[in-house]
Amino acid sequence: MIFMDISIRYYLERIKELGVYEAVNKLYYIMKNKFKKIFVPIESYFAKSCLSDDDLLKLVKYFSLEELLSSLRKARGVKLIVSKNEIDFIRDYYTEKNLLEKKINQADEICSHVFSLLGSGKVKLDPIDWHLDFKSSYRWNPKKYFKLIEPGPKIGVDIKVPWELSRCQHFVVLGQAYWLTGNNKYAQEILNEIEDWIRQNPYPYGVNWRCPMEAGIRAVNWIVGVYFLCDSLYLSDDFLIKLVKSIYQHATHIINNLEKCQEHTNNHYLADIVGLLFISVAFPQFKDADEWKKFAVQEMIAEMQKQVNSDGTDFEGSTAYHRLALEMFFYGYLLCSRNNIVMPENFVHQLWNMFKVTLNIIKPNGNIPQIGDNDNGRFIKFSEGNILDHTYLLGIASILFSDSQFKVDSLEDLEDAVWLFGRKGLDEYKSLELQKYPCIPISFDTGGWYVLKNDEAYLFVVCNKNNGGHFHNDKLSFEMNIKGLDFFVDCGTYSYTSEPQEGNIFRNTRSHNTIVYAKSEQNVIFYSNKAVLFLKDKTNAICLAFAKDYFLGEHFGYGFKHQREMILKDNECIINDLVENYPQCRFVLNLHPDVRVVRIDENRVSLQNGNVKVIVLSLGDGKIALKGSFYSPEYGRKIKTKQICIPLAKKLNEVKITW
């Protein structure tokens, strides 16, 4: 959505690069925006905010509300997770894993309207104001037509805060607590919040209708949340009618505002169609449901081919967005498989490939390397925890595909799988042979991700071309984990439009473990809240060689060649940088906040994390310096850390990292 707003000037520069169709399409969109102030108020005048009962009956396959309600109650929700018949087994699992008290505490906090969103820490919202960015205290006008809502009205204001709350992903926690305890207060909280949201967010006005993706994710979580309540006495006829009316508005909002008017479709469009799929399957009572379902299924199949590279990596260049896309494809597939919708074999194979990517990039500590943007994006959350921990996906994959390679020792997390597959799934999991952590090096050439591993160290190298909105200036950068502990890391993302200059600092070259040239960037960064999510590629980064313990790649982002060779041995990593214009260049290494600088000499730095000691040795003539920096472990939060700076004093420079 964001890079739709990049200036006309930028697109004029790209007309030669684009085909006629794309150039005309983009110019049309820009001119449409220019005239938005004229046409949108007219459009908003005719927008219909509410549906009467008579209106609803024209939209469904029944002649009376009684027939409609009877159909809804017989259906008993969407077939996605296990039935309530399995709750004793699930409760036993939670008790055995010491998860029960934690889950109940989470649900109790939600009932008290205490939320922790996007790095905010715990904040009490009483009452809930769905239009408020509680971090900045800015409130969007709930009466403003959705197309007139500004994503970044002023510096420090983050539209993602009300969006994140309005995704209602916490409904799953309340539903889980309701099943685990039988306490009706959790069921009542879901119903109260849905009614409150509908009351405060009349369609199509206010911040929470601004982005169709958000409508799609919200509809999915309402559907899953209400499924937990099928036997609740609080699920009244009046509530069901209100829910159906709002769900229909969500569906029409998505279908009328599909986010498919840019050079590439992306995670936004995928959320649109998977959200529409859930609505069509969960509410077959709508006359349009069959048409929506057919469209959503065919588009989801098409998007698997468009958005997922041949090697299984997501095309947007981000490990966090790879997870988000994987979740959406997975839940869409699971919904189809449990509702008699057959997906083609090539779709299933690519889904397996996406899980395989996660298996191979995950670090020994269960976290992923934080490559590209990370906005904490999830689709449905059956468990809460460290946003960089993706081990739950391995548990899902092992059962889904009955594949033992995903059952990895020390990386077992089955909380999500319990709700999705129940006793039968866990029995299947137990029958699979436990595998050791995979130390096999692997390359994802299309995605530009390269992983070197041995029994002591993990090394993830980035060497790709920017072709989407979530890349960073990180060519030939790397993350390194030694003996299960992080030492050298990507600095993360921190923010989008709320603090664009701050966010772009995290995306710039200096925030990555690579060669920095003066004040230049590998790719031009647009320091604007309108272009914070776009980097035009000029690096032409390419991997020249990859083997068991060896990587060689180069890029030309500075106008001259930077070639990097990395050799991973049992207890050392050798990094050779060939830089054609080495004056004013320096090699920067960003430390994980847990890493302590023990000692720094002219050409040597001693580091320690836990009981692991590491030495960085520069074989050049430049004097090593230590600078302050920041690390963002999740969106909206940053922590002070240190950065090692090694000036280049010659064309070929060697650095050794030993442990």
Buried (B, 14 or more C-beta within 10 A) or exposed (E): BBBBBBEEEBBEEBBEEBEEEBBEBBBEBBEEBEEEEEEBEEEBEEBEEEBEEEEBBEBBBBEEBEBBBEBBEEBEBBBBBBEBEBBEBBBEBBEEEEBBEEBBEBBBBBBEBBBEBBBBEEEEBEEBBBBBBBBBEBBBEBEBBBBBBBBBBEEBBBBBBBBBBBBBBBBBBBBBBBBBBEBEBBBBBBBBBBBEBBEBBBBBBBBBBBBBBBBBBBBBBBBBBBBBBBEBEBBEEEBBBBBBBBBBBBBBBBBEBBBBBBBEBBBBBBBBBBBBBBBBBBBBBBEBBEEBBEBBBEBBBEBBEEBBBEBBBBBBBBBBBBBBBBBBBBBBBBBBBBBEBEBEEEBBEBBBBBBBBBBBBBBBBBBBBBBBBBBBBBBBBBBBEEBBBBBBBBBBBBBBBEBBBBBBEEBBBBBBBBBBBBBEBBEBBEEBEEBEBBEEBBBBBBBBBBBBBBEBBBBBBBBBBBEBBBBBBBBBBBBBBBBBBBBBBBBBBBBBBBBBEBBBBBBBBBBBBBBBBEEBBBBBBBEBBBBBBBBBBBBEBBBEEBEEBBBBBBBBBBEEBBBBBBBBEEEBBBBBBBBEBBEEBBBBBBBBBBBEBEEBEEBEBBBBBEEBBBBBBBEBEBBBEEEEBBBBBBBBBBBEBBBBBBBBBEEBBBBBBBB
